[in-house]
Amino acid sequence: MECGLHLFMEVMNGKWKISLIWCIHLGYKRPNELQKKMPKASRRVLDTQLKQLTDHGILSKFTYDGLPLKVEYELTPLGKTLIPVIASTAKWGEDNRLQLEELIIV
């Protein structure tokens, strides 16, 4: 049996996953919108991490008929439970910004 922290890390392991979840929470649902919000990430990596988040039940993927093909992502109920965790983590970063910026070369 895996401990809760290990399970969390297994789901969240990936440089862009937290950002993807947060952007989808903010209303960016299409892959090209997400790519614009994260220009340093390759489309291939984002697609891989979106698939992993979908496979782990964090996101739902909707594909609409028509040309061009339209794809959108939404948070599942399980995915929505991550929003307070991410918000708390972001607050910690803001609360400690000055000290962290001295220690980390961004």
N, C-alpha and C positions, 0 to 999 in steps of 0.2 A: 504494500500500500504506500503510495506516494504522499509526502506531507503537503499541506496546502501551499506553502511557499514554492516548493518544487513544481507543483501543478501550475501555479501562476506564472512562474518563469518559463515553463514549457510553452504556454499559450502566448506569452508576451515576447518571447525571444525573437528579436529581429529589430534592426535599427529604426525602422519606420512605422512599426505597428501602433505604438501609442499615438503618434502623430496622425496616422490614418483614422484611428478610432475617434480622436478628438475632432478632426476635420469633418468626418461624417456626422458626428454629433452637432456640429455647427451648421450643417446643411449642405455641405459639399458632397454630392452623391455619385457623380459620374467620374470615371477614371481620368478623363482629360482635366477636369476641375481639380482632382486630387494631385495630378502631376504638376499643375501650375502652382499649387500651394507648396509643393516639395520639389523644386526644380533640381536640387542636387541628387535626387534619387532617380535611378534609371526606371523607365517604364516597366522593364522586365522584372526588376526587383519588386516594384510596387505591385505588379500583377501577381507575383508569387506570394507576397505577404497578404494580399487581399484574399487569395485562395486559401491560404493557411487559416486566416481568421474566419473565413466562411466554413472551412472544414471543422474548426473548433467550436462552431456554434455562436461566435461573437457577432458575425455579420450575416445578413441574408442578401443574396444576389438576385436581381430581377433583370431578365432579358426581355426586351420588347421587340415585337416583329416590326419589320420595315427596313428601309434602306436610307441612310446607313443604320446598322444595328445599334440599338440603344441599350446600354447597361447601366444599372444604378445599384448602389449598395445602401443598406439600412442596418442600423443596430438592431439586434434581436433583444428580447427582454434580458437575456443573460449579458449581452454586450452593454446594455444600459446600466447594469450594476457596476461597470468599470468606471463610469463617469465621475462619481465621487472620489474614487481612488486616484484617478488622474488629476482631478482638480486639487486634491490635497497635496499630491506630489508637486504640482506646479506652484502651489502656495509656498511649500517648503523651499523651492528654488528661488522664488521671489524674496522670501523672508531672509534668505542667506546669500543673496546675490553678490553683495560687496565682498564678502569673505571668499566666496567661491570663485569669483572672477579674478581675484588675486592669485589663486592657486591653480586655476585651470586656464590653459591657453586655448581660447575658442577659435 
